[in-house]
Amino acid sequence: MTVSTVASVHEIAEELLTAAEEIIATTVGGPVGLAYISPGLPSLDYQCDQIAVWNALLGEEQTNPLSPIAQIGMKRRLGWVNLVTLSTLVARCIRVGTTTRSGYTPPSQEILTADGEKVMEDGWALWNGISTAFIEDGLFDGTCKELKFVSMTPLVPQGGMAGWVLTLAIELAGYR
């Protein structure tokens, strides 16, 4: 297991960002134009087709060596398992309707379906790609660590953007 330092959270966030970029580049939407580490929940006002990774939470794994019921922090005297929660946003531009003097015209059924395909493919690719990278390619030092897929949540399509937020909890050793 890699020794942890003050830079470790950023390093695993970079590792997740790189993996997400590679995975998303294989989808029908293709590579994104903007990929970055965000200091918090990112805004969608920068650019279409983007990936952002941020640290959503630092916490502890639920542990208790003397009971089958898990309890947070019960191993603190002997050591504990840190969980770093990282979220990955994948957002794509989607087409919107047009407004003319005669009123608003929504996107056609074909356009809505094409955008839906692009966004759904991104989500499924990210979900499967990250688990494959962890198991087969050693992402986050591979299966010797705890990795929890906390959630995969779709963004509400609005403002010409749609996408997903994947949230993972990753075991990371502390440091002195």
NORBELCOR-V382144 format. One line per field, one symbol per residue. burial: + if it has 9 or more other ideal C-beta (glycine too) atoms within 8 Angstrom, else -. A space follows every 50 residues. Layout:
# NORBELCOR-V382144
burial=???
This chain:
# NORBELCOR-V382144
burial=-------++--++++++-+++++++-+-+--+-+++++---+-----+++ +++++---+++-++------+---+----+++++++++++++-+------ ----------++--+-+++-+++-+++-++++++----++-+--+++-+- -+-++-----+++++++++++++---
